[in-house]
Amino acid sequence: MMEDEFFTFREYMKKNKSLLSPSAEDYMEMIYRLSNKTGFIRVNDLAAALNVQPSSVTKMIQKLANLNLIKYEKYGVIILRSKGVKIGKYLLKRHDLIEEFLKLLNISDDILEETEKIEHTISTNVLYGMIDLINFFNKYPELMEKFNRYRDVKNKS
């Protein structure tokens, strides 16, 4: 695909040959988040955290186990394997960075929903750009204040 050609969203997403689907990413992120302290999680806990049925969790964890990202035996606990830990850690970090970026922009309405929408489509380059901007405004808070004043004035007119 040439860089100056336009394609549909679907075609752009086909270029992204990610190991995991957006749904699988959500599962991996939540498994990492919830098993961080104990080292494991149960199917019912994961189902409750993701607001899905336990049968849906079972289907997904079988797929993740086949990818060698988790260890799971029927009616047992879910344990992240080393590759799964790395992926889960990255996904949680990505989620937190996008949420921090949206907070930087004073986006408060449906921030979780907006974060979820963005996190599955964002490229690594854009993510690094967000990190740079967050770090820049943290280093120069006076510029963040100017930016906020600019937005206040703009929004009032």
N, C-alpha and C positions, 0 to 999 in steps of 0.2 A: 504494500500500500504506500502510495506516495504521500509525503507529508502535507502537501497543499491540496489534496483531494478531500472532499467531504464524504463522510460515511454516516450511516445511522448509528445510534447508540448501540444497538445490538451488534453491529459489525465491529465497532471499537472494542466491545467487551469480548468478542471472539478472539481478538488479538491477545487478550490477557489469559495466558495459559496457566492459570493458578491451579495449584494442587487441590485446593478446596473450594467448594461452592460457598456462596455467602452464608447459607444455612449452616454448613459444616464449620465455617469460621466462627459463627455465633456459638456453636456448641463448644468448640475448642477454647474460645475465650472464657466462656462461663465455667468450663471444667477447670481451667487454670485458676480462675478467680476463686472458685469455691473450694478447691482442693489444696490451695496454697499453704494453709496452716496444718492440715491433717495428713496431706499426701494422698488422699483418696476422696471420692464422693460416691453417693448412691444414686441409682436411677431416679427414685422418687424425688430426691432433693434437686436434681438437675431438671426434672420435669416441672417442678414448682417454680424454680428460678426462671425458666424460659417460658412459663405459661403454656406448656404443651402436655399432651398425654404421655404417660410412661411408655406406651407402645411406640410412639414416635421417637422417643429417646432410644429405645432398644434398637430400632432400625438404624438410626444414625450411628450409635456407638459400635454397631457391628461393622459399618463401613469404615469408621475411624480405626477400629481394631485391625481390619484388613489392610489398612495403609500403614500399620505398625506404629500408630501415633499413641494408642492407649492399650492398656492391658485390661481385659474384661472377661469374666466367666459368668455364665448365666446365673442370675440371682446373687451375684457377688458385687464387689465394689469396682469402681472405675479408677484406674491409676494411669497417670500420664507416663509414657516412656520418654526417654531423653529428648528425642526429636519432637515429641508432643509438648514437652515443657518449653522448648525453644520457640515453637510456633505459638503456643498459648501466651507466653511472655511478650512476644512481638505484637500479637493481636491486641492484648490488653494495653500495651504502651501506645499503639496506634490509636485505639479508642480514646484513651486519656488525653493524648495530644490534640486530637480533633475537638474533643470537648473543651479543652483549655483554649483552643483557638476561637471557638464559638463564644466562649465566655469573654475573651478579649474583645470581641466585637459586640459585646453586650446582648448577645442572643440568648434570651432566657425562655422564650416560649417553645415548648416541645424540644428542648435541647437534646434529650436522649433519642428521640425519633430522628432529629436532624443528623445527629452523630451516626446513628445506624445507617441512614441513607448514604452518607458520605463515605463511611469507612470501607465499604465493599467496592467502591468504584475509584477510589483515589490512587493515583500512581505514586511510586516512591519519590519521584522528583518533586511532585506537588507537596507531599508530606514533608520532605526536607525543607522546602520553601516555607511551609508553615512553622516548622521548628525554628528556622532562622528568624522569622518575623516575631515569634513569641520571645525568643532570646534577645532580639534587638530591643523590643519594648520593655523587657525586664531590665535590660542594661541602661536604657534611657527612658525612665518613667516620665520625665518632663515632656517627651515627645508623645507618649501615650495620652497625657493630659491634653495636649494640643489636638490630638486626633479626636478625643472625646468631645472637646469644645466644638471642633469643626462639625462633628455629627449632630451635636445639640442644635447648633445654629441652622444647619441644613434641614433638620427635621422640623424646626419651628417655622420655616418659611414655606 
